[in-house]
Amino acid sequence: MLPEVVSTDAEGYKSVDYSKLTPLLIEAVKELKAQNEELKGELKAQDEAKQAQIEALQARIEALESNSIQSITLKHNQGQGV
């Protein structure tokens, strides 16, 4: 996978030059950090959208409850001849 870091000696033994892995690992970490930041941004946007939906639903519930209370009060008052 990374032939540039593996060498073979005269007897056929393989060895790894770990110092050559450092730049590759640094780049991999940078890429993962960028992906992580992007995903955090997406999650924040989704959270904000969900919060907006929750607030809109709460407003609708409050309006429905208010209308229900007014309707019940009106029917109650009509039944009492007020």
Secondary structure, 3 states (H helix, E strand, C coil): CCHHHEEECCCCCEEECHHHHHHHHHHHHHHHHHHHHHHHHHHHHHHHHHHHHHHHHHHHHHHHHHHHHHHHHHHHHHHCCC
